[in-house]
Amino acid sequence: MAKGSSGRIVIEVDPCLKKKIYAKLALEGKNLKQWFVEQAEGYVLEPHEKDKRSE
């Protein structure tokens, strides 16, 4: 998979999964970008950095 220098991330997922993701995000009042950034930040942050974010 190509890795460009822009800030874009493009992935292909099953259309059924995509529909379920968007439905759940709508219920939570979020969009895909908000959800992804939250998940990605939680994934890459060190444990001590996560503690600082919750303060």
ZINOR-V635908 format. One line per field, one symbol per residue. ss: DSSP state (2 for helix, 1 for strand, 0 for the rest). burial: b if it has 16 or more other C-alpha atoms within 10 Angstrom, else e. Layout:
ss->???
burial->???
//
This chain:
ss->0000000000000022222222222222000222222222222200222222200
burial->eeeeeeeeeeeeeeeeeeeeeeeeeeeeeeeeeeeeeeeeeeeeeeeeeeeeeee
//
